[in-house]
Amino acid sequence: MNESGLESKTRTRTVTWEDPQLIAAGLRGMSGLEAMRVMQRGEVPAPPVLELLGLRLVEVEEGRCVFELLPGEHLYNSALTVFGGAAVSLLDAAMTHAVHSTLPAGVGYTTAELKVNFIRPITAETGPLRGEGKVIHVGRRLATAEGRVTDQGGRLYAHGVTTCMAQSGVRTTLKAGE
């Protein structure tokens, strides 16, 4: 028993992932849309952060991307709701991958700005969530996208916008100590 009189019930969550160097090598030479499609089909593993958070790519087309997240208590904060960063990560993945789906081979991106509005709390009882990202504009150096997090009934939980910066010749290997 702890100080509040509740019996502690420890939970365990195991996460496995593939070597990010091998993932990058498997995607080399592909356009963003091709890369998203091979990841969706499971031909190349998802990046480690997607595995860690439990985000799953479920739909992709040029300029649009949908990820799913099953919220659980492993994502809870001290208020017994899902940590806002989980919804932000779902939106960030959907919006930035929507941008990525428009880019040619050899061009990567990074998030330059992200704005999120939370509408209502998320709990394990909320059920599966969809993060849908849609491109608004793609320029030579900057791209913008918008996104929405909804439940299976279409109820809105969060929405946001992002600005991504294109990067040609993105480095796909790390040096020791990085």
C-alpha positions as CSV (number, residue, x, y, z in Angstrom):
1,M,0.0,0.0,0.0
2,N,1.1,3.5,-0.7
3,E,0.5,6.7,1.3
4,S,-3.0,7.2,-0.3
5,G,-4.0,3.7,0.8
6,L,-4.0,2.3,-2.7
7,E,-2.3,-1.0,-3.6
8,S,0.4,-0.4,-6.2
9,K,0.0,-2.4,-9.4
10,T,3.1,-2.0,-11.6
11,R,2.6,-2.3,-15.3
12,T,5.2,-3.1,-18.0
13,R,5.4,-1.9,-21.6
14,T,8.1,-3.3,-23.9
15,V,9.1,-1.4,-27.0
16,T,11.2,-2.8,-29.8
17,W,12.5,-1.0,-32.9
18,E,14.8,-1.5,-35.9
19,D,18.1,0.2,-36.4
20,P,17.4,3.7,-37.8
21,Q,20.4,3.5,-40.0
22,L,18.9,0.5,-41.8
23,I,15.5,2.2,-42.1
24,A,17.2,5.2,-43.7
25,A,19.1,3.0,-46.1
26,G,15.9,1.2,-47.0
27,L,14.3,4.5,-48.0
28,R,17.2,6.0,-49.8
29,G,16.5,7.1,-53.4
30,M,12.7,7.1,-52.9
31,S,10.3,10.0,-53.2
32,G,8.5,10.9,-50.0
33,L,5.3,9.3,-51.2
34,E,7.1,6.1,-52.1
35,A,8.8,6.0,-48.7
36,M,5.5,6.5,-46.9
37,R,3.9,3.7,-48.9
38,V,6.6,1.1,-48.2
39,M,6.5,2.0,-44.5
40,Q,2.7,1.6,-44.6
41,R,3.0,-1.8,-46.2
42,G,5.6,-2.9,-43.6
43,E,8.4,-3.3,-46.2
44,V,10.6,-0.9,-44.2
45,P,10.1,-0.6,-40.5
46,A,8.6,2.6,-39.0
47,P,11.0,5.1,-37.3
48,P,11.8,4.3,-33.6
49,V,9.7,7.2,-32.3
50,L,6.6,5.9,-34.0
51,E,7.1,2.5,-32.3
52,L,7.8,4.2,-28.9
53,L,4.5,6.2,-29.0
54,G,2.5,3.5,-30.7
55,L,1.7,5.6,-33.8
56,R,0.6,3.6,-36.9
57,L,0.5,4.9,-40.4
58,V,-2.9,3.8,-41.9
59,E,-3.5,6.0,-44.9
60,V,-1.2,8.0,-47.3
61,E,-1.6,9.8,-50.6
62,E,0.2,12.8,-52.0
63,G,-0.4,15.7,-49.6
64,R,-2.4,13.7,-47.0
65,C,-1.4,11.3,-44.3
66,V,-3.3,9.5,-41.5
67,F,-1.8,8.0,-38.3
68,E,-3.7,6.1,-35.6
69,L,-3.0,6.1,-31.9
70,L,-4.6,3.9,-29.2
71,P,-4.4,6.0,-26.1
72,G,-3.7,4.1,-22.9
73,E,-2.7,4.8,-19.3
74,H,0.9,4.4,-20.3
75,L,0.5,7.9,-21.8
76,Y,-1.2,9.4,-18.7
77,N,-0.1,12.5,-16.8
78,S,-0.8,13.2,-13.1
79,A,-4.3,14.5,-14.0
80,L,-5.2,11.0,-15.3
81,T,-5.5,12.1,-18.9
82,V,-3.3,11.4,-21.8
83,F,-0.2,13.7,-21.8
84,G,-0.8,16.5,-24.4
85,G,2.5,15.7,-26.0
86,A,1.0,12.4,-27.3
87,A,-1.7,14.4,-29.2
88,V,1.0,16.8,-30.4
89,S,3.1,13.9,-31.6
90,L,0.1,12.4,-33.5
91,L,-0.5,15.7,-35.2
92,D,3.2,16.3,-35.9
93,A,3.5,12.9,-37.5
94,A,0.4,13.3,-39.6
95,M,1.2,16.8,-40.8
96,T,4.9,16.4,-41.5
97,H,4.4,13.1,-43.2
98,A,1.8,14.7,-45.4
99,V,4.5,17.2,-46.4
100,H,7.0,14.4,-46.9
101,S,4.6,12.7,-49.3
102,T,5.0,15.7,-51.7
103,L,8.8,15.8,-51.7
104,P,11.1,14.3,-54.3
105,A,13.8,11.8,-53.6
106,G,16.8,13.3,-51.8
107,V,14.8,16.1,-50.1
108,G,13.9,15.8,-46.4
109,Y,12.2,18.2,-44.0
110,T,12.2,19.3,-40.5
111,T,9.5,21.0,-38.4
112,A,10.2,24.7,-38.2
113,E,7.0,25.6,-36.3
114,L,4.1,23.8,-34.7
115,K,0.9,25.2,-33.2
116,V,-1.7,23.0,-31.5
117,N,-5.1,23.7,-30.0
118,F,-6.5,21.1,-27.5
119,I,-10.3,20.8,-27.5
120,R,-11.0,18.2,-24.9
121,P,-9.1,15.7,-22.7
122,I,-8.1,12.3,-24.0
123,T,-8.2,9.1,-21.8
124,A,-7.9,5.4,-22.4
125,E,-11.7,5.3,-22.7
126,T,-11.6,7.7,-25.7
127,G,-10.6,4.8,-27.9
128,P,-8.6,4.9,-31.1
129,L,-7.7,8.3,-32.4
130,R,-6.9,9.4,-35.9
131,G,-4.4,12.1,-36.7
132,E,-5.0,13.4,-40.2
133,G,-2.6,15.8,-41.9
134,K,-3.2,17.7,-45.1
135,V,-0.8,19.9,-47.0
136,I,-1.8,23.5,-47.4
137,H,1.2,24.8,-49.4
138,V,4.5,23.4,-50.6
139,G,7.1,26.0,-51.7
140,R,10.8,25.7,-52.6
141,R,12.0,25.9,-49.0
142,L,8.9,26.0,-46.8
143,A,5.7,23.9,-46.6
144,T,2.6,24.2,-44.4
145,A,0.1,21.7,-43.4
146,E,-2.9,21.4,-41.1
147,G,-4.1,18.5,-39.0
148,R,-7.0,17.2,-36.8
149,V,-7.2,14.6,-34.1
150,T,-10.5,12.8,-34.0
151,D,-12.1,9.7,-32.5
152,Q,-13.9,7.0,-34.4
153,G,-17.1,9.0,-34.3
154,G,-15.4,12.1,-35.8
155,R,-15.3,14.1,-32.5
156,L,-12.5,16.6,-32.5
157,Y,-9.8,16.5,-29.7
158,A,-7.1,18.7,-31.1
159,H,-6.1,20.6,-34.3
160,G,-3.0,22.3,-35.5
161,V,-0.8,23.7,-38.2
162,T,2.8,23.3,-39.0
163,T,5.5,24.8,-41.1
164,C,8.2,22.5,-42.4
165,M,11.6,23.5,-43.9
166,A,12.8,21.4,-46.8
167,Q,16.4,20.1,-46.6
168,S,18.2,18.8,-49.7
169,G,20.8,16.1,-49.2
170,V,19.6,15.1,-45.7
171,R,22.2,13.2,-43.8
172,T,21.3,9.6,-43.2
173,T,24.2,8.5,-41.1
174,L,25.4,9.7,-37.7
175,K,28.9,10.2,-36.5
176,A,30.0,8.6,-33.2
177,G,28.8,10.6,-30.3
178,E,25.9,12.3,-32.0
